[in-house]
Amino acid sequence: MTVKRICLWSGPRNVSTAIMYAFARRSDTRVVDEPLYGHYLRVSGADHPGRDEVLVDMDCDGQRVIRDVVFGPCDRSVLFLKQMAHHLMEMDTSFLSRTINVLLIRDPREMLPSLAKNLPTPKLADTGLTIQADLYRRLAESGRSPIVLDSRRLLLRPRAVLNRLCDDLAIQFSESMLEWPPGPRPEDGVWAAHWYDSVHRSTGFQPYQPKTEPFPQHLSPLLDECRPLYETLLRFAIE
């Protein structure tokens, strides 16, 4: 059986978990939650919530994860891997020529305040935007331009954007992707208790709600770094 191997390369505090839940509802799809997280924590030394638990639970050898998980056996015709772009730190990324790649972006004005609740002093590297922009450039130059999803557009029109995504992935859209039971899911990584509270209360894609609180001033320099990277990628996003 030929397996379609899809890597969703997201930044943090996005709707990547909701998208993973949507794909998990498909009968033809197996999903995997952030298989490179252990590798990233090992090589970066990042002090994330639940770090020790993740390091114990996961295979922290990134290249072995690529061999055994990304390109390992799969019992479904579609393998959907929810990934964080910054988890590619110190990785040989040549494997991306053999996967279908999707970049998930979010307006940094909305993403950064949310990220700062878990990482009080986030840096540009924590957003994944530099890596996402570089991935787009390199893959486009090789003739394998990634699909780009913007979270705001997805939340405003989930059915339409998911339909377009499925078309671009050459798979059939399923209405089942639009809803899921509330609570923890079997596909969750061990870090879910620290990061997934909101999505565990959901039963589908939540209507888009623009943030109304003032933007934190201490994050303004980081916003200035993020903005041009986000706007460059947004030009290619599914409408």
TIKOLVO-681326 format. One record per atom (N, C-alpha, C, O): y, z, x; atom name. Coordinates in steps of 0.02 Angstrom, whole numbers. Layout:
BEGIN
- Y Z X CA
...
***
This chain:
BEGIN
- -60 0 42 N
- 0 0 0 CA
- 62 0 44 C
- 69 41 90 O
- 108 -46 30 N
- 172 -47 66 CA
- 218 6 36 C
- 229 8 -25 O
- 245 48 78 N
- 289 103 56 CA
- 361 86 72 C
- 378 68 128 O
- 404 91 22 N
- 476 82 31 CA
- 504 150 54 C
- 502 198 16 O
- 530 153 115 N
- 553 216 145 CA
- 629 218 145 C
- 662 180 182 O
- 657 262 103 N
- 729 265 92 CA
- 756 329 122 C
- 733 384 106 O
- 805 323 167 N
- 840 381 194 CA
- 910 385 165 C
- 950 340 173 O
- 924 440 130 N
- 991 454 104 CA
- 1027 496 157 C
- 1009 554 167 O
- 1078 469 190 N
- 1115 504 241 CA
- 1180 532 211 C
- 1228 495 199 O
- 1179 596 198 N
- 1234 629 162 CA
- 1275 673 208 C
- 1252 692 262 O
- 1335 688 186 N
- 1372 744 215 CA
- 1356 806 175 C
- 1324 802 122 O
- 1378 865 198 N
- 1364 927 163 CA
- 1406 935 99 C
- 1456 900 90 O
- 1385 980 56 N
- 1420 997 -6 CA
- 1434 935 -47 C
- 1490 922 -69 O
- 1382 896 -55 N
- 1386 835 -94 CA
- 1335 840 -150 C
- 1310 894 -163 O
- 1320 785 -183 N
- 1271 786 -238 CA
- 1203 761 -213 C
- 1164 735 -252 O
- 1189 770 -149 N
- 1127 744 -120 CA
- 1066 777 -151 C
- 1015 743 -161 O
- 1069 842 -166 N
- 1011 875 -196 CA
- 999 850 -266 C
- 942 840 -286 O
- 1053 839 -304 N
- 1045 810 -371 CA
- 1013 741 -368 C
- 971 724 -409 O
- 1034 701 -319 N
- 1003 634 -312 CA
- 929 641 -293 C
- 888 603 -318 O
- 913 689 -251 N
- 843 701 -234 CA
- 803 720 -297 C
- 748 695 -308 O
- 832 763 -339 N
- 798 782 -401 CA
- 789 722 -446 C
- 737 715 -479 O
- 839 678 -448 N
- 834 617 -489 CA
- 776 574 -466 C
- 737 549 -507 O
- 769 564 -401 N
- 714 523 -375 CA
- 647 558 -383 C
- 596 525 -391 O
- 647 624 -381 N
- 584 661 -391 CA
- 556 652 -461 C
- 497 662 -473 O
- 599 633 -508 N
- 576 622 -577 CA
- 540 555 -585 C
- 509 544 -637 O
- 542 512 -536 N
- 509 448 -539 CA
- 435 455 -523 C
- 417 490 -475 O
- 392 425 -562 N
- 320 431 -550 CA
- 297 392 -489 C
- 243 404 -463 O
- 340 346 -464 N
- 319 306 -406 CA
- 347 332 -340 C
- 340 300 -289 O
- 380 392 -342 N
- 418 415 -284 CA
- 397 484 -261 C
- 386 529 -301 O
- 390 492 -196 N
- 381 556 -162 CA
- 447 573 -127 C
- 475 530 -94 O
- 471 635 -134 N
- 534 654 -102 CA
- 522 707 -49 C
- 476 746 -54 O
- 566 707 1 N
- 563 756 55 CA
- 634 782 67 C
- 681 742 71 O
- 641 847 72 N
- 707 879 78 CA
- 724 893 151 C
- 693 937 182 O
- 772 857 178 N
- 802 869 244 CA
- 750 883 299 C
- 750 938 328 O
- 706 836 313 N
- 654 848 362 CA
- 679 861 434 C
- 642 889 474 O
- 741 842 449 N
- 767 851 517 CA
- 810 914 523 C
- 842 924 575 O
- 811 957 472 N
- 854 1017 475 CA
- 833 1063 532 C
- 875 1089 568 O
- 768 1074 540 N
- 745 1118 593 CA
- 765 1090 662 C
- 788 1128 705 O
- 756 1025 671 N
- 777 993 734 CA
- 851 1005 746 C
- 871 1024 801 O
- 892 994 695 N
- 964 1002 703 CA
- 982 1074 722 C
- 1022 1084 768 O
- 954 1123 689 N
- 970 1193 705 CA
- 947 1210 776 C
- 981 1248 810 O
- 892 1182 797 N
- 867 1196 865 CA
- 914 1167 918 C
- 933 1202 965 O
- 933 1104 911 N
- 972 1072 965 CA
- 1046 1090 962 C
- 1080 1089 1013 O
- 1071 1106 902 N
- 1143 1121 896 CA
- 1159 1194 907 C
- 1214 1211 928 O
- 1111 1238 893 N
- 1124 1310 894 CA
- 1167 1333 836 C
- 1191 1390 836 O
- 1177 1290 787 N
- 1221 1307 730 CA
- 1196 1369 694 C
- 1136 1377 683 O
- 1242 1413 677 N
- 1225 1476 643 CA
- 1232 1467 568 C
- 1281 1489 538 O
- 1182 1434 538 N
- 1183 1422 466 CA
- 1148 1478 429 C
- 1105 1512 457 O
- 1166 1489 365 N
- 1129 1538 325 CA
- 1054 1521 324 C
- 1035 1463 313 O
- 1011 1571 336 N
- 939 1561 335 CA
- 912 1526 397 C
- 856 1500 396 O
- 951 1523 451 N
- 931 1487 511 CA
- 862 1507 536 C
- 820 1463 548 O
- 849 1571 543 N
- 785 1593 571 CA
- 726 1571 527 C
- 674 1551 552 O
- 735 1575 462 N
- 682 1556 416 CA
- 667 1481 421 C
- 610 1460 419 O
- 720 1441 427 N
- 711 1369 433 CA
- 674 1352 498 C
- 628 1311 497 O
- 693 1383 554 N
- 662 1369 618 CA
- 588 1386 618 C
- 548 1353 651 O
- 570 1439 583 N
- 500 1459 579 CA
- 460 1412 533 C
- 403 1396 547 O
- 491 1391 480 N
- 456 1352 428 CA
- 446 1279 446 C
- 397 1249 424 O
- 492 1250 485 N
- 492 1177 494 CA
- 468 1155 563 C
- 469 1194 610 O
- 447 1092 567 N
- 435 1060 631 CA
- 504 1044 660 C
- 542 1007 630 O
- 520 1072 718 N
- 587 1064 747 CA
- 590 1011 801 C
- 640 1006 836 O
- 537 971 808 N
- 537 915 854 CA
- 556 852 815 C
- 515 825 778 O
- 617 830 824 N
- 643 776 782 CA
- 603 712 787 C
- 590 680 735 O
- 583 692 847 N
- 546 629 854 CA
- 477 634 821 C
- 452 585 794 O
- 448 693 824 N
- 383 702 790 CA
- 392 700 714 C
- 348 674 679 O
- 447 726 689 N
- 461 722 618 CA
- 468 649 596 C
- 442 630 543 O
- 501 609 636 N
- 507 538 620 CA
- 438 506 616 C
- 423 468 569 O
- 396 521 665 N
- 329 491 667 CA
- 286 516 608 C
- 253 475 575 O
- 286 581 595 N
- 237 610 548 CA
- 263 614 476 C
- 222 616 430 O
- 328 615 467 N
- 356 623 399 CA
- 388 558 376 C
- 369 530 324 O
- 437 534 414 N
- 472 473 392 CA
- 424 413 389 C
- 426 374 342 O
- 380 408 440 N
- 333 352 442 CA
- 260 375 435 C
- 214 337 452 O
- 251 435 410 N
- 183 460 400 CA
- 153 435 335 C
- 185 397 298 O
- 92 457 320 N
- 59 435 258 CA
- 99 455 197 C
- 131 507 196 O
- 97 413 145 N
- 132 428 82 CA
- 88 402 25 C
- 63 346 28 O
- 79 443 -26 N
- 35 425 -81 CA
- 72 390 -138 C
- 43 378 -191 O
- 136 374 -128 N
- 175 339 -179 CA
- 205 276 -147 C
- 206 269 -86 O
- 228 231 -189 N
- 255 168 -163 CA
- 327 176 -138 C
- 353 132 -104 O
- 359 233 -155 N
- 427 247 -131 CA
- 428 316 -100 C
- 404 365 -129 O
- 457 320 -39 N
- 468 384 -6 CA
- 543 393 0 C
- 577 354 33 O
- 570 445 -32 N
- 641 458 -32 CA
- 654 520 11 C
- 630 575 -5 O
- 691 511 65 N
- 705 566 112 CA
- 778 585 108 C
- 822 547 129 O
- 792 643 80 N
- 860 669 80 CA
- 876 694 150 C
- 842 739 175 O
- 927 666 181 N
- 944 682 250 CA
- 1017 700 255 C
- 1058 678 214 O
- 1034 740 304 N
- 1104 753 322 CA
- 1121 713 384 C
- 1084 714 433 O
- 1177 677 381 N
- 1195 632 437 CA
- 1200 670 503 C
- 1180 645 555 O
- 1228 731 501 N
- 1237 768 564 CA
- 1172 794 593 C
- 1171 819 649 O
- 1117 789 555 N
- 1052 810 581 CA
- 1025 760 633 C
- 974 773 665 O
- 1059 703 641 N
- 1038 653 691 CA
- 1059 671 762 C
- 1051 631 807 O
- 1086 729 772 N
- 1109 751 838 CA
- 1051 745 889 C
- 996 770 877 O
- 1065 712 945 N
- 1017 704 1000 CA
- 953 669 978 C
- 899 684 1003 O
- 960 622 930 N
- 902 585 906 CA
- 906 512 929 C
- 961 483 933 O
- 849 483 943 N
- 844 410 952 CA
- 844 380 881 C
- 797 391 843 O
- 897 344 865 N
- 904 319 796 CA
- 878 248 787 C
- 892 216 736 O
- 840 223 834 N
- 813 155 828 CA
- 768 148 767 C
- 757 93 742 O
- 741 204 743 N
- 696 202 684 CA
- 733 177 622 C
- 700 155 574 O
- 800 181 621 N
- 837 161 562 CA
- 831 86 547 C
- 847 64 492 O
- 809 48 596 N
- 797 -23 583 CA
- 736 -34 538 C
- 725 -90 514 O
- 697 19 528 N
- 636 13 488 CA
- 639 52 423 C
- 590 56 386 O
- 698 81 408 N
- 706 117 345 CA
- 762 83 304 C
- 804 47 332 O
- 763 97 239 N
- 819 77 196 CA
- 867 135 197 C
- 848 191 182 O
- 930 122 215 N
- 978 176 227 CA
- 1034 176 175 C
- 1064 124 159 O
- 1047 235 149 N
- 1101 245 100 CA
- 1147 299 127 C
- 1123 352 149 O
- 1212 287 127 N
- 1261 337 148 CA
- 1294 367 86 C
- 1321 331 44 O
- 1291 433 81 N
- 1322 469 25 CA
- 1385 504 50 C
- 1381 546 94 O
- 1443 486 21 N
- 1506 514 44 CA
- 1541 551 -12 C
- 1526 541 -71 O
- 1587 595 7 N
- 1627 632 -41 CA
- 1697 641 -14 C
- 1705 651 46 O
- 1746 636 -57 N
- 1816 646 -37 CA
- 1821 712 1 C
- 1804 764 -27 O
- 1845 712 64 N
- 1849 774 102 CA
- 1896 826 72 C
- 1889 885 86 O
- 1944 804 32 N
- 1988 853 -1 CA
- 1948 896 -49 C
- 1967 954 -61 O
- 1894 871 -76 N
- 1851 909 -120 CA
- 1793 942 -83 C
- 1771 996 -100 O
- 1769 908 -31 N
- 1711 933 6 CA
- 1728 992 52 C
- 1689 1040 54 O
- 1784 990 87 N
- 1798 1040 139 CA
- 1805 1111 112 C
- 1777 1157 142 O
- 1841 1123 56 N
- 1844 1191 30 CA
- 1775 1219 12 C
- 1762 1278 22 O
- 1732 1176 -14 N
- 1665 1197 -32 CA
- 1625 1213 32 C
- 1590 1264 34 O
- 1630 1171 82 N
- 1595 1183 145 CA
- 1616 1248 177 C
- 1575 1284 205 O
- 1681 1262 174 N
- 1708 1322 207 CA
- 1682 1387 175 C
- 1686 1440 206 O
- 1655 1383 115 N
- 1626 1443 84 CA
- 1561 1463 119 C
- 1544 1522 119 O
- 1526 1415 149 N
- 1465 1429 186 CA
- 1476 1431 262 C
- 1445 1469 298 O
- 1522 1388 285 N
- 1540 1386 356 CA
- 1616 1398 360 C
- 1655 1352 351 O
- 1636 1460 374 N
- 1707 1478 369 CA
- 1753 1436 413 C
- 1811 1426 395 O
- 1730 1413 470 N
- 1773 1373 514 CA
- 1739 1306 529 C
- 1717 1294 585 O
- 1734 1262 479 N
- 1700 1198 489 CA
- 1737 1153 538 C
- 1798 1157 545 O
- 1698 1111 573 N
- 1726 1062 620 CA
- 1708 993 595 C
- 1667 985 550 O
- 1739 942 625 N
- 1726 873 605 CA
- 1652 857 609 C
- 1625 822 566 O
- 1618 882 660 N
- 1547 868 668 CA
- 1506 895 610 C
- 1454 867 594 O
- 1530 949 578 N
- 1493 979 521 CA
- 1496 935 459 C
- 1454 942 414 O
- 1545 890 455 N
- 1553 849 395 CA
- 1507 788 395 C
- 1493 760 342 O
- 1483 767 453 N
- 1440 708 457 CA
- 1478 642 452 C
- 1447 589 459 O
- 1544 643 441 N
- 1581 582 429 CA
- 1584 536 490 C
- 1579 475 483 O
- 1591 565 549 N
- 1593 523 609 CA
- 1527 486 617 C
- 1526 427 633 O
- 1472 522 606 N
- 1406 491 613 CA
- 1396 439 558 C
- 1370 385 572 O
- 1417 454 496 N
- 1410 405 442 CA
- 1448 341 457 C
- 1422 286 447 O
- 1510 348 482 N
- 1550 288 498 CA
- 1517 248 554 C
- 1516 187 552 O
- 1490 283 604 N
- 1457 249 659 CA
- 1393 215 636 C
- 1377 160 657 O
- 1356 249 591 N
- 1295 219 564 CA
- 1311 155 526 C
- 1277 105 534 O
- 1364 158 486 N
- 1381 98 448 CA
- 1397 40 495 C
- 1373 -15 486 O
- 1438 54 546 N
- 1458 1 592 CA
- 1398 -28 628 C
- 1390 -89 632 O
- 1355 15 655 N
- 1298 -10 694 CA
- 1248 -47 651 C
- 1221 -99 671 O
- 1234 -21 592 N
- 1186 -54 549 CA
- 1213 -120 522 C
- 1177 -169 516 O
- 1278 -121 506 N
- 1308 -183 482 CA
- 1306 -236 537 C
- 1293 -295 523 O
- 1320 -217 599 N
- 1319 -264 654 CA
- 1249 -293 665 C
- 1241 -349 690 O
- 1197 -255 647 N
- 1128 -278 655 CA
- 1104 -318 594 C
- 1046 -339 592 O
- 1148 -327 544 N
- 1129 -363 484 CA
- 1093 -322 432 C
- 1063 -349 386 O
- 1095 -255 439 N
- 1061 -210 392 CA
- 1111 -160 363 C
- 1101 -100 366 O
- 1166 -186 334 N
- 1218 -142 308 CA
- 1189 -91 259 C
- 1153 -110 213 O
- 1204 -27 269 N
- 1179 23 223 CA
- 1215 20 155 C
- 1271 -5 151 O
- 1182 44 104 N
- 1213 53 39 CA
- 1258 114 44 C
- 1240 164 76 O
- 1317 112 13 N
- 1362 169 14 CA
- 1372 195 -58 C
- 1388 157 -103 O
- 1362 260 -67 N
- 1373 294 -131 CA
- 1429 343 -123 C
- 1431 381 -75 O
- 1475 344 -170 N
- 1528 394 -173 CA
- 1513 442 -230 C
- 1500 420 -286 O
- 1515 507 -216 N
- 1494 556 -266 CA
- 1538 554 -328 C
- 1512 563 -384 O
- 1602 544 -320 N
- 1646 543 -379 CA
- 1627 485 -425 C
- 1622 494 -485 O
- 1616 426 -397 N
- 1597 369 -438 CA
- 1530 381 -472 C
- 1520 361 -529 O
- 1484 413 -436 N
- 1419 427 -466 CA
- 1425 475 -525 C
- 1395 464 -577 O
- 1465 528 -517 N
- 1471 577 -570 CA
- 1510 550 -630 C
- 1498 572 -686 O
- 1556 504 -618 N
- 1593 474 -673 CA
- 1549 428 -715 C
- 1558 424 -776 O
- 1502 392 -682 N
- 1461 343 -717 CA
- 1390 345 -690 C
- 1368 296 -659 O
- 1353 400 -700 N
- 1288 407 -668 CA
- 1238 353 -686 C
- 1203 327 -642 O
- 1234 335 -749 N
- 1184 284 -768 CA
- 1201 217 -735 C
- 1157 185 -707 O
- 1264 196 -738 N
- 1283 132 -710 CA
- 1274 130 -634 C
- 1249 81 -607 O
- 1296 183 -600 N
- 1291 184 -527 CA
- 1218 188 -505 C
- 1199 156 -456 O
- 1177 229 -539 N
- 1106 231 -521 CA
- 1072 165 -535 C
- 1027 145 -497 O
- 1091 131 -589 N
- 1064 64 -602 CA
- 1079 17 -544 C
- 1035 -19 -520 O
- 1141 18 -522 N
- 1161 -25 -466 CA
- 1125 -5 -402 C
- 1103 -48 -364 O
- 1118 60 -390 N
- 1081 83 -331 CA
- 1009 58 -333 C
- 984 33 -283 O
- 977 65 -390 N
- 907 43 -395 CA
- 902 -33 -385 C
- 855 -56 -353 O
- 950 -70 -411 N
- 951 -142 -399 CA
- 955 -157 -324 C
- 918 -199 -299 O
- 1000 -122 -290 N
- 1009 -134 -218 CA
- 947 -113 -178 C
- 933 -140 -125 O
- 910 -64 -205 N
- 848 -41 -172 CA
- 788 -83 -192 C
- 733 -74 -165 O
- 798 -129 -239 N
- 744 -171 -265 CA
- 689 -130 -297 C
- 629 -142 -287 O
- 710 -78 -336 N
- 663 -40 -377 CA
- 690 -37 -448 C
- 749 -49 -460 O
- 646 -22 -495 N
- 666 -21 -566 CA
- 701 45 -582 C
- 675 98 -565 O
- 758 42 -614 N
- 791 103 -637 CA
- 749 137 -690 C
- 718 103 -732 O
- 747 203 -690 N
- 711 242 -741 CA
- 759 292 -773 C
- 795 328 -738 O
- 758 295 -839 N
- 800 343 -875 CA
- 784 415 -856 C
- 826 459 -862 O
- 723 427 -832 N
- 703 494 -812 CA
- 745 521 -755 C
- 747 582 -745 O
- 779 478 -718 N
- 819 499 -661 CA
- 882 536 -682 C
- 915 567 -641 O
- 899 534 -745 N
- 962 562 -769 CA
- 958 636 -788 C
- 1009 667 -802 O
- 897 665 -789 N
- 891 735 -808 CA
- 830 766 -776 C
- 782 732 -758 O
- 832 833 -768 N
- 777 871 -738 CA
- 780 942 -764 C
- 833 964 -788 O
- 726 979 -760 N
- 726 1049 -784 CA
- 770 1092 -739 C
- 775 1079 -679 O
- 802 1144 -767 N
- 842 1189 -725 CA
- 797 1232 -680 C
- 737 1237 -692 O
- 828 1262 -630 N
- 792 1307 -586 CA
- 768 1275 -521 C
- 775 1215 -512 O
- 739 1315 -477 N
- 713 1289 -414 CA
- 660 1236 -426 C
- 625 1237 -477 O
- 655 1189 -379 N
- 608 1134 -384 CA
- 558 1138 -327 C
- 575 1163 -273 O
- 497 1113 -336 N
- 447 1117 -283 CA
- 467 1078 -220 C
- 443 1094 -166 O
- 511 1029 -227 N
- 532 991 -168 CA
- 586 1026 -127 C
- 602 1002 -72 O
- 613 1082 -151 N
- 667 1117 -115 CA
- 644 1139 -46 C
- 588 1161 -36 O
- 691 1134 3 N
- 679 1164 68 CA
- 687 1240 64 C
- 711 1266 14 O
- 666 1275 116 N
- 667 1349 115 CA
- 739 1376 114 C
- 749 1435 101 O
- 788 1333 128 N
- 858 1354 128 CA
- 890 1352 59 C
- 949 1366 52 O
- 852 1334 8 N
- 880 1323 -59 CA
- 918 1384 -85 C
- 969 1376 -118 O
- 894 1443 -71 N
- 926 1504 -97 CA
- 998 1511 -71 C
- 1039 1543 -103 O
- 1013 1480 -14 N
- 1079 1486 16 CA
- 1127 1431 -5 C
- 1188 1439 -2 O
- 1100 1374 -28 N
- 1142 1315 -38 CA
- 1136 1284 -108 C
- 1181 1245 -127 O
- 1084 1299 -147 N
- 1070 1259 -206 CA
- 1084 1294 -272 C
- 1059 1273 -324 O
- 1122 1348 -271 N
- 1132 1387 -332 CA
- 1160 1345 -389 C
- 1136 1349 -445 O
- 1209 1304 -374 N
- 1241 1264 -426 CA
- 1193 1212 -455 C
- 1188 1205 -516 O
- 1159 1176 -412 N
- 1114 1124 -437 CA
- 1054 1154 -474 C
- 1026 1121 -519 O
- 1035 1215 -457 N
- 980 1248 -494 CA
- 1001 1265 -565 C
- 958 1276 -608 O
- 1065 1268 -578 N
- 1089 1282 -647 CA
- 1098 1218 -687 C
- 1114 1221 -746 O
- 1088 1162 -655 N
- 1100 1098 -688 CA
- 1037 1070 -720 C
- 981 1090 -703 O
- 1046 1024 -765 N
- 990 987 -795 CA
- 1002 911 -789 C
- 968 871 -821 O
- 1051 893 -749 N
- 1068 823 -739 CA
- 1132 819 -699 C
- 1158 870 -676 O
- 1158 760 -690 N
- 1221 752 -653 CA
- 1278 781 -694 C
- 1290 760 -751 O
- 1313 828 -664 N
- 1368 861 -699 CA
- 1429 816 -704 C
- 1443 779 -656 O
- 1465 817 -760 N
- 1526 776 -766 CA
- 1574 791 -708 C
- 1581 849 -687 O
- 1606 740 -684 N
- 1654 748 -629 CA
- 1711 793 -650 C
- 1741 783 -703 O
- 1727 844 -610 N
- 1782 890 -623 CA
- 1826 892 -560 C
- 1805 921 -510 O
- 1885 863 -562 N
- 1929 866 -503 CA
- 1948 938 -488 C
- 1957 979 -534 O
- 1954 954 -424 N
- 1973 1022 -405 CA
- 2046 1033 -421 C
- 2088 989 -410 O
- 2062 1091 -447 N
- 2131 1107 -467 CA
- 2163 1159 -422 C
- 2224 1165 -422 O
- 2123 1197 -385 N
- 2152 1249 -342 CA
- 2186 1217 -281 C
- 2166 1163 -259 O
- 2237 1250 -254 N
- 2272 1223 -195 CA
- 2224 1213 -136 C
- 2178 1252 -126 O
- 2236 1161 -98 N
- 2194 1148 -39 CA
- 2211 1200 15 C
- 2269 1212 29 O
- 2159 1231 45 N
- 2172 1282 97 CA
- 2210 1252 157 C
- 2188 1203 187 O
- 2265 1282 174 N
- 2308 1255 227 CA
- 2273 1254 295 C
- 2285 1209 335 O
- 2229 1302 307 N
- 2197 1304 373 CA
- 2148 1246 383 C
- 2127 1233 439 O
- 2130 1212 328 N
- 2085 1154 333 CA
- 2123 1088 337 C
- 2092 1035 344 O
- 2190 1090 334 N
- 2229 1028 333 CA
- 2219 985 396 C
- 2213 924 390 O
- 2217 1014 457 N
- 2205 972 516 CA
- 2137 936 513 C
- 2131 879 533 O
- 2086 971 487 N
- 2020 940 481 CA
- 2022 885 427 C
- 1990 833 436 O
- 2058 897 373 N
- 2066 845 321 CA
- 2097 782 351 C
- 2076 726 334 O
- 2146 790 394 N
- 2178 732 426 CA
- 2129 693 469 C
- 2134 632 474 O
- 2081 728 500 N
- 2030 693 539 CA
- 1980 657 495 C
- 1957 602 511 O
- 1964 687 438 N
- 1913 660 394 CA
- 1937 601 353 C
- 1899 554 341 O
- 2000 602 332 N
- 2025 555 283 CA
- 2014 482 303 C
- 1988 444 262 O
- 2033 459 363 N
- 2024 388 378 CA
- 1950 367 381 C
- 1934 310 364 O
- 1906 412 402 N
- 1834 395 403 CA
- 1808 386 332 C
- 1771 339 319 O
- 1827 432 288 N
- 1805 427 218 CA
- 1832 364 185 C
- 1795 329 151 O
- 1896 349 196 N
- 1926 291 162 CA
- 1897 226 187 C
- 1892 178 149 O
- 1877 224 250 N
- 1844 164 276 CA
- 1778 152 241 C
- 1762 96 221 O
- 1738 205 234 N
- 1673 198 201 CA
- 1680 185 127 C
- 1640 149 97 O
- 1731 214 96 N
- 1740 206 23 CA
- 1749 132 4 C
- 1731 112 -51 O
- 1776 92 48 N
- 1786 21 34 CA
- 1720 -15 19 C
- 1721 -67 -14 O
- 1664 12 42 N
- 1599 -20 34 CA
- 1557 13 -21 C
- 1500 -8 -33 O
- 1584 63 -54 N
- 1544 102 -101 CA
- 1530 64 -166 C
- 1572 25 -189 O
- 1472 77 -195 N
- 1453 49 -260 CA
- 1504 69 -313 C
- 1525 127 -316 O
- 1524 21 -353 N
- 1571 35 -407 CA
- 1533 59 -469 C
- 1564 74 -520 O
***
